[in-house]
């Protein structure tokens, strides 16, 4: 199967960040050609008035909570966690699957082609991801046994999941940690050991609130980020979500160890948690990416919205309109995110890369005028899901026009 996208404006996200007018040929699941020639293909997509961008990558979410939008609003994180932990204890496999599918379809509809998840029952989420055709990086969450709602040991559950899905085309398993506030040293070190043994990511919440820092400092005698650094958890295979309450030495430590940071500003603002030191972290050497967090704390899994909101929040926080540019934010959602996932074949539109692409309507009123000079700016500051007219994942079209490849039924149960 081959697909030719003809006559589009292409945001390559190559090293030069070139934006060019031309054609993209997909052969199987790879990008075979990018340029002005028009090779033959079995399926031709008219790219006139359209832009081709790399598929967006959401580096932190809890997709099985997708049905919780509007149910946990206007409360702080402590109350939010108390309600979600209580709710998690009564969930069914069917409810988790339906909610995961709901969130996955929302992501595809808004141009996300890969996501990094942190939850339990990731084997059920994996089934939904495979059915929908999205690329899923799934971290089975671990925490101390006394706090878990899982059946059995979270650590054993995580390793079993990694073993089962180790060679899956769309699903990449890994292990996660809920947070230092519910995971002791033994749990965290064993999680790191499992990640190292299987060569997976280690995905966790870190320094999300001021109260977390206070609580952990009392428990361990040091702040959360400093503590995981001392334990050896911080390296280039760590994806740490939030990282708001860091001091200067913690910022430098995460940067020096090239940790990956998932910036979740919509969720952080809604829960009044604060804002990560994004400029300082990036300058220190940390790899900055963007996540949506869950529908419970964001109400949306829309990465287009998250890019814009994050950029605007940073400009306000730093009192500097140039503190974060559209190109930097777009990098966070594409090439930086691909790097965080250890997938150099994703995040750009280049020959021999994996064909995870999004086609956007740039003739829509909200996107005009768009040219090679302002395409990235318009994607970040002006676009919305209505502009996403085609989504290709692993060389297969999973959304064409308004139609998604999978449809949810009526009267579904989500608990």
PyMOL commands that set and color helices and strands:
alter all, ss='L'
color gray80, all
select helices_A, chain A and resi 63-68+77-88+93-109+122-132+145-147+154-164+180-182+185-198+210-220+224-231+248-256+265-270+278-284+303-317+326-332+335-340+365-367+375-381+385-387
alter helices_A, ss='H'
color red, helices_A
select strands_A, chain A and resi 2-11+19-27+30-35+43-46+50-54+56-61+112-119+135-142+171-177+202-206+238-242+260-263+287-290+357-361+388-393+396-400+403-404
alter strands_A, ss='S'
color yellow, strands_A
deselect
rebuild
show_as cartoon
